[in-house]
């Protein structure tokens, strides 16, 4: 969704308007202005890849607000480090 911010909002709006209940798992790049984010964006630009929506929703909080503005009610966001550091089960730890 980060590759085309305008179309991604249209897709999310359609889902909102056409479903009663939905789980949406989104794996997006965030924090374009920290040291890692700047390197990531620079490296992608060298490959002619642009993350058009990364500055529209640069943090976990802005990602949450993105969904809440479309009337999604139960919205949660975590980064990959949190998922790694706090696995959901013992089975996940073993995996």
Order of alpha helices (4+ residues) and beta strands (2+ residues): alpha-alpha-alpha-alpha-alpha
